[in-house]
């Protein structure tokens, strides 16, 4: 069991490498494996906090980089933190901004001191350092803050990945000292980097363990590497990670990617995929992704997925959802988002139940039987 101010992690059950756990916070428990919907600007797009709770969401993700630019710290401080600002009563994890800085590419420069970049909002010059990222996250008062790091690009040679990883480890120490310099509002996680190079991942993990983080993110994946490479990174890394600390695979979110990462011992996930797909009329089902814009749905009076208990499937037809999309009605994006987020929460609940019952391998077999393909095979694509 790992304990620091604001968080306690309990490992309840293992089934092979798959782990069933519980994160305890003052604001409520989070059952793991868990999927965190992304609320970049302090909102999960198209959803109210009450609707998120109704479908079983226990923790959401906010973004330091974007909230720093808009609305700015003065506004968040006036609300005494992000929870009150966005009317969310349960735990929040905030990403540090490192990935967003990396994504700016030609708009930023990175030095030992930190990252200097042009704001994508107004073009103003902004400087973000480990200390500044921690200052912002302390103001946001998230329950889990993330270390400020440089996301290693893909592909990267071993020397390039080493240089990037070692910079992130120096930043991690600076950020840790800054975050815990005073009474912390939550708990700080470190982020393992090193690209697809096993020796660098091991060195990064050792450095973070020396610092003493209460939880560990796995960063620098879902940036262009293959499924095989990602799984090899996890297979080499997770057996070395301390069992008493939560493991968070950052930004990886296809349902099949989640199943494979859980198989290898990961506890936490986030991704924009369910909400972004919803806004683009792509809906997740047990047998694949449904593109509701396809003409075949024009007169289909059944739900998106038979047997789904979400609000959308209980009350609306595929035909109606297609109509809303064709007319660019906001309600369509909302109903699609309700379904996709419900699908992800149901997936995580099924995974937890399977681990509890000692039958995760059988669950994964059934998952792929319904989906129609296995890892490494080309997806069957949109079914209908």
Secondary structure per residue as TSV (DSSP state, phi and psi in degrees):
chain	resnum	aa	ss	phi	psi
A	1	X	-	360.0	132.6
A	2	X	E	-108.8	134.5
A	3	X	E	-135.1	132.0
A	4	X	E	-143.9	169.1
A	5	X	T	-51.9	123.7
A	6	X	T	94.9	-10.7
A	7	X	E	-149.1	142.8
A	8	X	E	-138.3	134.8
A	9	X	E	-112.1	131.0
A	10	X	E	-117.7	125.7
A	11	X	E	-91.9	111.1
A	12	X	E	-92.7	-32.3
A	13	X	E	-162.8	145.4
A	14	X	E	-125.1	141.1
A	15	X	E	-130.9	95.7
A	16	X	T	68.3	-131.3
A	17	X	T	-88.1	-15.7
A	18	X	E	-65.1	137.2
A	19	X	E	-121.2	140.0
A	20	X	E	-116.7	122.5
A	21	X	E	-142.5	-174.3
A	22	X	E	-149.0	127.4
A	23	X	E	-95.7	128.0
A	24	X	E	-109.3	125.8
A	25	X	E	-128.1	163.2
A	26	X	T	-61.4	-29.1
A	27	X	T	-88.9	3.1
A	28	X	E	132.4	164.6
A	29	X	E	-88.6	153.8
A	30	X	E	-124.5	116.4
A	31	X	E	-79.3	135.0
A	32	X	E	-120.5	150.9
A	33	X	S	-62.1	141.3
A	34	X	E	-130.0	146.1
A	35	X	E	-112.2	128.2
A	36	X	E	-102.8	114.3
A	37	X	E	-62.0	146.7
A	38	X	E	-90.6	121.6
A	39	X	-	-117.3	68.0
A	40	X	T	-47.6	-52.5
A	41	X	T	-98.3	22.9
A	42	X	S	87.8	19.8
A	43	X	S	-154.7	135.9
A	44	X	-	-82.0	115.7
A	45	X	T	-50.3	129.6
A	46	X	T	75.5	8.8
A	47	X	-	-127.4	140.6
A	48	X	-	-87.2	158.1
A	49	X	H	-57.0	-38.7
A	50	X	H	-62.7	-39.0
A	51	X	H	-67.9	-35.5
A	52	X	H	-63.3	-44.5
A	53	X	H	-63.5	-37.1
A	54	X	H	-61.3	-32.6
A	55	X	T	-94.1	6.3
A	56	X	T	99.0	10.0
A	57	X	-	-70.6	130.5
A	58	X	-	-112.9	-14.8
A	59	X	E	-154.7	142.0
A	60	X	E	-124.5	165.5
A	61	X	E	-112.4	134.2
A	62	X	E	-117.5	165.2
A	63	X	E	-120.3	121.5
A	64	X	H	-57.9	-47.3
A	65	X	H	-58.2	-52.5
A	66	X	H	-71.5	-39.6
A	67	X	H	-69.8	-29.6
A	68	X	H	-64.0	-40.0
A	69	X	H	-76.8	-40.7
A	70	X	T	-146.9	122.5
A	71	X	T	-88.8	-4.9
A	72	X	-	98.5	159.8
A	73	X	H	-68.4	-31.3
A	74	X	H	-61.1	-39.3
A	75	X	H	-68.2	-44.1
A	76	X	H	-64.3	-41.8
A	77	X	H	-61.2	-37.3
A	78	X	H	-62.3	-25.6
A	79	X	T	-96.6	3.4
A	80	X	T	60.2	37.6
A	81	X	S	119.4	168.3
A	82	X	H	-69.1	-32.6
A	83	X	H	-58.2	-50.3
A	84	X	H	-68.5	-35.6
A	85	X	H	-61.6	-42.4
A	86	X	H	-103.0	3.1
A	87	X	T	60.4	46.6
A	88	X	-	-119.0	121.6
A	89	X	-	-90.0	-16.9
A	90	X	S	-97.1	-178.9
A	91	X	E	-62.4	152.2
A	92	X	E	-130.0	137.6
A	93	X	E	-108.3	134.9
A	94	X	E	-113.1	127.2
A	95	X	E	-71.9	151.2
A	96	X	-	-78.8	-19.6
A	97	X	S	105.3	-7.7
A	98	X	H	-60.5	-42.4
A	99	X	H	-65.9	-39.5
A	100	X	H	-66.6	-39.0
A	101	X	H	-61.7	-44.1
A	102	X	H	-58.7	-40.2
A	103	X	H	-69.6	-16.7
A	104	X	T	-73.6	-21.0
A	105	X	G	49.9	-99.9
A	106	X	G	-71.2	-8.2
A	107	X	G	-95.7	6.2
A	108	X	E	-141.2	159.3
A	109	X	E	-131.7	141.8
A	110	X	E	-118.9	128.8
A	111	X	-	-128.6	-179.5
A	112	X	S	-59.2	-33.8
A	113	X	S	-71.4	-36.0
A	114	X	-	161.2	-154.6
A	115	X	E	-118.0	129.7
A	116	X	E	-112.0	130.7
A	117	X	E	-150.8	166.5
A	118	X	E	-92.8	130.1
A	119	X	-	-62.0	129.2
A	120	X	T	-70.3	-7.6
A	121	X	T	-84.3	-52.9
A	122	X	T	-133.0	4.7
A	123	X	-	80.7	0.2
A	124	X	-	-68.6	149.8
A	125	X	E	-75.1	134.2
A	126	X	E	-130.1	141.4
A	127	X	E	-119.4	127.9
A	128	X	E	-125.8	121.5
A	129	X	-	-120.8	169.8
A	130	X	H	-55.4	-42.0
A	131	X	H	-65.9	-40.6
A	132	X	H	-69.4	-39.3
A	133	X	H	-60.6	-40.0
A	134	X	H	-69.2	-38.4
A	135	X	H	-60.4	-43.9
A	136	X	H	-63.6	-45.9
A	137	X	H	-68.6	-28.9
A	138	X	H	-66.5	-38.5
A	139	X	H	-66.7	-41.5
A	140	X	H	-63.6	-26.9
A	141	X	T	58.8	41.1
A	142	X	-	-71.0	157.1
A	143	X	S	-76.0	-32.4
A	144	X	E	-127.2	123.9
A	145	X	E	-105.6	153.0
A	146	X	E	-112.0	143.2
A	147	X	-	-60.6	145.0
A	148	X	-	-81.5	124.5
A	149	X	-	-138.5	169.4
A	150	X	-	-100.2	120.8
A	151	X	-	-72.6	117.0
A	152	X	-	-67.4	127.4
A	153	X	-	-71.6	165.6
A	154	X	S	-128.8	133.2
A	155	X	S	-78.8	157.3
A	156	X	-	-143.9	135.5
A	157	X	-	-66.0	166.9
A	158	X	H	-61.3	-40.2
A	159	X	H	-67.4	-39.2
A	160	X	H	-66.0	-44.4
A	161	X	H	-65.1	-37.0
A	162	X	H	-64.8	-46.2
A	163	X	H	-60.5	-43.3
A	164	X	H	-65.1	-45.8
A	165	X	H	-62.9	-44.7
A	166	X	H	-65.4	-35.1
A	167	X	H	-62.8	-44.0
A	168	X	H	-61.7	-36.0
A	169	X	H	-70.3	-36.0
A	170	X	H	-68.0	-40.1
A	171	X	H	-64.1	-36.8
A	172	X	H	-61.0	-42.7
A	173	X	H	-65.0	-43.9
A	174	X	H	-62.0	-43.2
A	175	X	H	-65.8	-39.9
A	176	X	H	-60.4	-46.0
A	177	X	H	-63.7	-39.0
A	178	X	H	-69.6	-41.1
A	179	X	H	-67.3	-39.2
A	180	X	T	-98.5	14.7
A	181	X	S	-66.0	-31.8
A	182	X	S	-127.3	-174.5
A	183	X	-	-60.5	116.8
A	184	X	-	-78.6	146.6
A	185	X	S	-77.0	-15.9
A	186	X	S	-158.3	-141.9
A	187	X	E	-126.8	140.8
A	188	X	E	-103.9	128.9
A	189	X	E	-100.3	142.5
A	190	X	E	-87.0	166.6
A	191	X	E	-127.4	120.1
A	192	X	E	-77.2	125.7
A	193	X	-	-119.9	-175.0
A	194	X	-	131.0	7.7
A	195	X	T	62.6	-141.2
A	196	X	T	-99.1	16.4
A	197	X	-	-97.4	113.4
A	198	X	H	-59.7	-42.3
A	199	X	H	-63.8	-34.3
A	200	X	H	-74.1	-37.0
A	201	X	H	-60.9	-42.6
A	202	X	H	-64.6	-40.3
A	203	X	H	-66.7	-38.9
A	204	X	H	-64.3	-45.7
A	205	X	H	-59.4	-43.5
A	206	X	H	-62.3	-39.8
A	207	X	H	-64.7	-42.4
A	208	X	H	-67.5	-36.9
A	209	X	H	-66.6	-35.0
A	210	X	H	-63.6	-35.7
A	211	X	H	-71.9	-43.1
A	212	X	T	106.8	32.7
A	213	X	-	-64.8	147.3
A	214	X	S	-83.0	-17.1
A	215	X	E	-148.9	162.8
A	216	X	E	-133.2	124.9
A	217	X	E	-90.1	153.5
A	218	X	E	-113.8	105.1
A	219	X	-	-103.9	178.1
A	220	X	S	72.3	19.4
A	221	X	-	-117.3	169.6
A	222	X	S	59.9	36.6
A	223	X	S	-120.8	18.5
A	224	X	S	126.5	-10.6
A	225	X	-	-71.7	162.2
A	226	X	-	-77.7	163.4
A	227	X	H	-56.1	-43.0
A	228	X	H	-61.4	-45.6
A	229	X	H	-62.6	-42.2
A	230	X	H	-61.7	-45.9
A	231	X	H	-64.9	-36.6
A	232	X	H	-65.6	-38.3
A	233	X	H	-59.6	-48.0
A	234	X	H	-65.1	-41.1
A	235	X	H	-63.3	-33.3
A	236	X	H	-81.3	-28.4
A	237	X	H	-92.2	-50.3
A	238	X	G	-61.9	-33.4
A	239	X	G	-63.2	-20.8
A	240	X	G	-90.8	-13.7
A	241	X	S	-77.6	141.4
A	242	X	-	-61.1	133.6
A	243	X	T	-66.2	-24.7
A	244	X	T	-88.3	6.4
A	245	X	S	-118.9	140.9
A	246	X	E	-68.7	148.4
A	247	X	E	-120.1	125.6
A	248	X	E	-122.0	112.5
A	249	X	E	-88.8	112.1
A	250	X	T	-85.3	126.1
A	251	X	T	77.4	10.7
A	252	X	-	-104.9	124.2
A	253	X	-	-149.9	7.4
A	254	X	-	-65.4	144.0
A	255	X	H	-51.7	-43.5
A	256	X	H	-67.9	-31.9
A	257	X	H	-66.0	-38.1
A	258	X	H	-64.4	-46.0
A	259	X	H	-58.0	-44.7
A	260	X	H	-70.0	-34.2
A	261	X	H	-71.8	-39.5
A	262	X	H	-60.8	-41.7
A	263	X	H	-55.3	-28.3
A	264	X	T	-102.9	10.0
A	265	X	T	100.2	20.6
A	266	X	-	-91.7	146.1
A	267	X	-	-108.4	-29.1
A	268	X	E	-136.1	146.3
A	269	X	E	-142.1	154.9
A	270	X	E	-147.6	154.9
A	271	X	E	-173.0	148.8
A	272	X	S	-80.7	-5.1
A	273	X	H	-55.0	-49.8
A	274	X	H	-62.3	-38.4
A	275	X	H	-79.2	-39.4
A	276	X	H	-66.9	-43.5
A	277	X	H	-60.3	-39.0
A	278	X	H	-60.6	-42.5
A	279	X	H	-68.9	-18.5
A	280	X	T	-105.4	18.6
A	281	X	T	66.9	27.2
A	282	X	E	-108.3	119.4
A	283	X	E	-116.8	133.2
A	284	X	E	-81.8	136.9
A	285	X	E	-137.9	171.0
A	286	X	T	-62.2	-26.0
A	287	X	T	-105.6	12.2
A	288	X	E	130.6	-173.4
A	289	X	E	-93.5	131.4
A	290	X	E	-99.8	125.2
A	291	X	E	-92.7	103.4
A	292	X	T	-68.7	-10.9
A	293	X	T	-79.2	-14.4
A	294	X	S	-63.5	142.4
A	295	X	G	-62.0	-24.5
A	296	X	G	-60.5	-20.7
A	297	X	G	-90.8	-0.9
A	298	X	T	-57.8	-37.9
A	299	X	T	-118.6	20.0
A	300	X	-	-81.7	115.0
A	301	X	-	-91.1	-4.2
A	302	X	S	-85.1	170.4
A	303	X	-	-75.2	173.6
A	304	X	S	-57.1	-44.4
A	305	X	S	-140.6	119.7
A	306	X	T	-60.8	134.7
A	307	X	T	87.0	-8.1
A	308	X	-	-74.1	134.7
A	309	X	-	-96.8	9.0
A	310	X	S	-69.6	161.3
A	311	X	H	-57.3	-41.2
A	312	X	H	-63.2	-49.5
A	313	X	H	-69.9	-27.4
A	314	X	H	-73.1	-22.4
A	315	X	H	-126.5	-14.8
A	316	X	-	-134.0	150.6
A	317	X	-	-95.5	163.6
A	318	X	H	-60.2	-39.2
A	319	X	H	-57.9	-44.2
A	320	X	H	-67.9	-40.8
A	321	X	H	-63.7	-38.2
A	322	X	H	-65.2	-41.2
A	323	X	H	-59.4	-45.9
A	324	X	H	-61.3	-40.8
A	325	X	H	-66.1	-42.8
A	326	X	H	-62.0	-31.5
A	327	X	T	-93.8	4.6
A	328	X	T	55.4	37.1
A	329	X	-	-79.8	134.5
A	330	X	H	-59.2	-34.0
A	331	X	H	-57.0	-33.9
A	332	X	H	-60.3	-47.1
A	333	X	H	-61.6	-39.1
A	334	X	H	-64.5	-49.8
A	335	X	H	-64.8	-38.1
A	336	X	H	-63.2	-40.7
A	337	X	H	-66.8	-41.7
A	338	X	H	-55.1	-47.4
A	339	X	H	-63.6	-48.8
A	340	X	H	-64.3	-41.5
A	341	X	H	-69.1	-36.2
A	342	X	H	-62.6	-42.0
A	343	X	H	-57.1	-46.1
A	344	X	H	-66.6	-40.3
A	345	X	H	-67.3	-36.4
A	346	X	H	-65.5	-41.9
A	347	X	H	-57.0	-47.0
A	348	X	H	-66.1	-39.4
A	349	X	H	-63.4	-40.9
A	350	X	H	-64.4	-40.8
A	351	X	H	-62.4	-45.7
A	352	X	H	-61.3	-44.1
A	353	X	H	-62.5	-38.2
A	354	X	H	-66.2	-41.1
A	355	X	H	-66.0	-43.3
A	356	X	H	-56.2	-38.2
A	357	X	T	-86.2	-2.0
A	358	X	T	70.7	29.5
A	359	X	-	-132.9	37.2
A	360	X	H	-63.3	-41.4
A	361	X	H	-60.0	-41.3
A	362	X	H	-66.8	-38.3
A	363	X	H	-62.1	-44.4
A	364	X	H	-62.3	-39.1
A	365	X	H	-59.5	-46.4
A	366	X	H	-66.5	-38.3
A	367	X	H	-56.3	-48.0
A	368	X	H	-74.2	-29.9
A	369	X	H	-62.2	-43.6
A	370	X	H	-70.3	-37.8
A	371	X	H	-71.4	-31.9
A	372	X	T	93.5	4.7
A	373	X	-	-158.7	165.7
A	374	X	-	-118.7	165.6
A	375	X	T	-53.6	139.1
A	376	X	T	90.7	-15.9
A	377	X	S	-95.0	152.7
A	378	X	-	-67.3	136.9
A	379	X	-	-56.9	149.2
A	380	X	-	-69.8	-14.6
A	381	X	-	85.8	-166.4
A	382	X	-	-70.2	125.4
A	383	X	-	-77.7	-36.0
A	384	X	-	-140.8	360.0
